[in-house]
Amino acid sequence: MPERRPYVAANWKMHKTVEEAEAFLGEFLPRAPGPEGPEVVICPSFLALRAAVAHCAGTAVRVAAQNMHGEAEGAFTGEVSAPMLLEAGVEAVVLGHSERRQLFGESDEALAGKVPAALAAGLEPILCVGETEEARDTGQTDAVLERQLQADLAEVESGGLGRVVVAYEPIWAIGTGRTATPEQAQEAIGFIRDLLRARGGGDATRIVYGGSVKPGNAAELMAQADIDGALVGGASLDPEDFAAIVDAA
């Protein structure tokens, strides 16, 4: 079984101007681990990507975008393509976050094109999946996760699964202060790993948890057998809190 390097990403969502992003990195980077520690990824807004890349140069911290279009170019007003992200120095991209799915109508069909497009461009996809509170309460968690994963990764060959990071983010735990218990998170992520293992990629793929991760619960969550790290939202906006979560990985 391959050893999976811990992975901790900061999803800033629509927060932090360029100046604020630079100030955060000025505080965080001196505390960031080197190449032997957990892999750390910062996901700022599009406008702050270049500044983040410049500040992280020479460190082990990588920069990811929060979204991209599946086509390399075209008449898609307001969208950003993989070649544009590469030119900015970006190395990874968040795809399928629940806010993109719920608020902007991003579909599994769209993600089935975006994930392989990111891989083909040399970007690391951070694919988010997760169930609603209603699905959780009615016992549909596994069915939702299987549907999302099978659809979103339909065009990814088994050999490419190890290049995808999967983030399990139960929608009922995002920004609500409610967190899945370590046992709930492990159960869902273990199910995801089994699905990927059936396709030949479960042992190599890093699967992280997201949903109200904080310094106080990060260590217990990431200590679970199949949880390889965290995709952090609100707590990643504070450099001290985010550094504490990274230290727990």
Secondary structure as the mmCIF struct_conf table of DSSP 4:
data_model
#
loop_
_struct_conf.conf_type_id
_struct_conf.id
_struct_conf.beg_label_comp_id
_struct_conf.beg_label_asym_id
_struct_conf.beg_label_seq_id
_struct_conf.end_label_comp_id
_struct_conf.end_label_asym_id
_struct_conf.end_label_seq_id
HELX_LH_PP_P HELX_LH_PP_P1 PRO A 2 PRO A 6
STRN STRN1 TYR A 7 ASN A 11
BEND BEND1 MET A 14 MET A 14
HELX_RH_AL_P HELX_RH_AL_P1 VAL A 18 PHE A 28
HELX_RH_3T_P HELX_RH_3T_P1 LEU A 29 ARG A 31
BEND BEND2 ALA A 32 ALA A 32
TURN_TY1_P TURN_TY1_P1 PRO A 35 GLU A 36
BEND BEND3 GLY A 37 GLY A 37
STRN STRN2 GLU A 39 CYS A 43
HELX_RH_3T_P HELX_RH_3T_P2 PHE A 46 ALA A 48
HELX_RH_AL_P HELX_RH_AL_P2 LEU A 49 CYS A 56
TURN_TY1_P TURN_TY1_P2 ALA A 57 GLY A 58
BEND BEND4 THR A 59 ALA A 60
STRN STRN3 ARG A 62 ALA A 65
BEND BEND5 GLN A 66 GLN A 66
BEND BEND6 GLY A 70 ALA A 75
TURN_TY1_P TURN_TY1_P3 THR A 77 GLY A 78
HELX_RH_AL_P HELX_RH_AL_P3 ALA A 82 GLU A 87
TURN_TY1_P TURN_TY1_P4 ALA A 88 GLY A 89
STRN STRN4 ALA A 92 LEU A 95
HELX_RH_AL_P HELX_RH_AL_P4 SER A 98 PHE A 104
HELX_RH_AL_P HELX_RH_AL_P5 ASP A 108 ALA A 121
TURN_TY1_P TURN_TY1_P5 GLY A 122 GLY A 122
STRN STRN5 GLU A 124 VAL A 129
HELX_RH_AL_P HELX_RH_AL_P6 GLU A 133 ASP A 137
TURN_TY1_P TURN_TY1_P6 THR A 138 GLY A 139
HELX_RH_AL_P HELX_RH_AL_P7 THR A 141 ASP A 152
TURN_TY1_P TURN_TY1_P7 LEU A 153 GLU A 155
BEND BEND7 VAL A 156 VAL A 156
HELX_RH_3T_P HELX_RH_3T_P3 SER A 158 ARG A 163
HELX_LH_PP_P HELX_LH_PP_P2 VAL A 164 VAL A 164
STRN STRN6 VAL A 165 TYR A 168
HELX_RH_3T_P HELX_RH_3T_P4 ILE A 171 ALA A 173
BEND BEND8 ILE A 174 GLY A 177
HELX_RH_AL_P HELX_RH_AL_P8 PRO A 182 ALA A 198
TURN_TY1_P TURN_TY1_P8 ARG A 199 GLY A 200
TURN_TY1_P TURN_TY1_P9 GLY A 202 ALA A 204
BEND BEND9 THR A 205 THR A 205
STRN STRN7 ARG A 206 GLY A 210
BEND BEND10 GLY A 211 SER A 212
HELX_RH_AL_P HELX_RH_AL_P9 PRO A 215 MET A 222
TURN_TY1_P TURN_TY1_P10 ALA A 223 ALA A 223
BEND BEND11 GLN A 224 GLN A 224
TURN_TY1_P TURN_TY1_P11 ALA A 225 ASP A 226
STRN STRN8 GLY A 229 VAL A 232
BEND BEND12 GLY A 233 GLY A 233
HELX_RH_3T_P HELX_RH_3T_P5 GLY A 234 LEU A 237
BEND BEND13 ASP A 238 ASP A 238
HELX_RH_AL_P HELX_RH_AL_P10 PRO A 239 ALA A 248
#
